[in-house]
Amino acid sequence: QVQLVESGGGLVEPGGSLRLSCAASGFSVSRYAMRWHRQAPGKERELVATITNTGGNTNYADSVKGRFTISRDNAKNTVYLQMNSLKPEDTAVYYCNALSVFQNYWGQGTQVTVSS
């Protein structure tokens, strides 16, 4: 059974950090580009970060560049999103996504709330 399970979300104060994890099962993430998206209430889903299947290239939305880092551990079949200097506008549900030419898998999301 194919699954992506996100974890690591929660409530954090502005300026704080969180590390999200996305654990895959039923397939190997080494064959997929992996992406993190987020969706805030009343807003469209936004692509936040992308990493190629080898981890050699990453891309970020301008809104998170310099604060967020996407990484992957193919041996653990897991992808991460390190989020630093968090702002209230980073509050959203964060989704993990595995993408190839033939497949497009999504996790169920994890809530991140940045508030004092």
C-alpha positions in Angstrom: 0.0 0.0 0.0 1.4 3.4 -1.1 1.5 5.9 1.8 3.1 9.2 2.6 2.9 10.2 6.2 3.8 13.6 7.4 4.8 14.4 11.0 6.5 17.2 13.0 3.9 19.9 12.7 2.6 21.8 15.7 2.4 25.2 17.4 5.5 27.4 17.4 6.2 31.0 18.3 7.3 33.5 15.6 11.0 33.1 15.0 11.0 29.5 16.0 11.8 26.3 14.1 10.1 23.1 13.1 11.3 20.0 11.2 8.7 18.2 9.2 9.2 14.6 8.1 7.5 12.7 5.3 7.9 8.9 5.6 7.1 6.9 2.5 6.0 3.3 2.3 5.0 1.0 -0.6 7.3 2.7 -3.0 10.9 4.1 -3.1 11.3 7.8 -2.9 14.6 7.5 -4.7 12.7 7.3 -8.0 10.7 10.5 -7.3 11.1 14.2 -7.2 9.7 15.1 -3.8 7.9 18.3 -3.0 6.4 20.1 0.0 3.2 22.2 -0.5 1.2 24.2 2.0 -2.4 25.5 2.1 -3.5 28.2 4.4 -7.2 28.7 5.2 -9.0 30.4 2.4 -6.0 30.2 0.1 -4.9 28.0 -2.8 -2.3 25.3 -2.3 1.2 26.7 -2.7 4.4 24.8 -3.8 7.0 25.5 -1.1 10.0 23.4 -1.9 11.2 20.7 -4.4 14.1 18.3 -4.4 15.2 16.1 -7.3 15.3 12.3 -6.9 19.1 12.4 -6.4 18.9 15.4 -4.0 21.2 17.3 -6.3 18.9 20.2 -7.0 16.4 22.0 -4.8 14.0 24.9 -5.4 12.0 27.1 -3.1 9.2 29.6 -3.2 10.4 33.1 -2.8 8.4 33.4 0.4 10.5 30.7 2.2 13.9 31.0 0.5 16.7 31.3 3.0 14.5 30.0 5.8 13.4 26.6 4.7 15.5 23.6 3.7 14.3 20.5 1.9 16.4 17.3 2.2 16.0 13.6 1.7 17.4 10.4 3.0 16.7 7.7 0.4 18.0 5.0 2.7 15.3 5.9 5.2 12.7 6.5 2.5 12.0 9.9 4.1 12.0 13.5 3.1 12.4 16.5 5.5 11.5 20.2 5.6 13.5 22.2 8.1 11.7 25.5 8.8 13.6 28.3 10.6 12.6 31.9 11.4 9.0 31.0 11.2 6.4 33.7 10.6 2.7 33.8 11.3 2.1 33.8 7.5 3.8 30.3 7.4 0.7 28.9 9.2 -0.8 26.3 7.0 -1.4 22.6 6.5 1.8 21.2 4.9 1.6 18.3 2.4 4.2 16.0 1.1 4.1 15.0 -2.6 6.0 12.4 -4.6 6.0 13.0 -8.3 7.2 11.0 -11.3 6.2 10.9 -14.9 3.7 8.2 -14.1 2.7 8.7 -10.5 1.6 11.5 -8.2 1.3 10.6 -4.5 0.1 12.9 -1.6 0.2 12.7 2.1 -2.6 13.7 4.4 -0.9 16.8 5.7 0.4 18.2 9.0 -0.7 21.4 10.6 1.8 24.1 11.3 0.7 27.1 13.4 3.0 30.1 14.0 1.6 32.2 16.8 2.5 33.9 20.0 
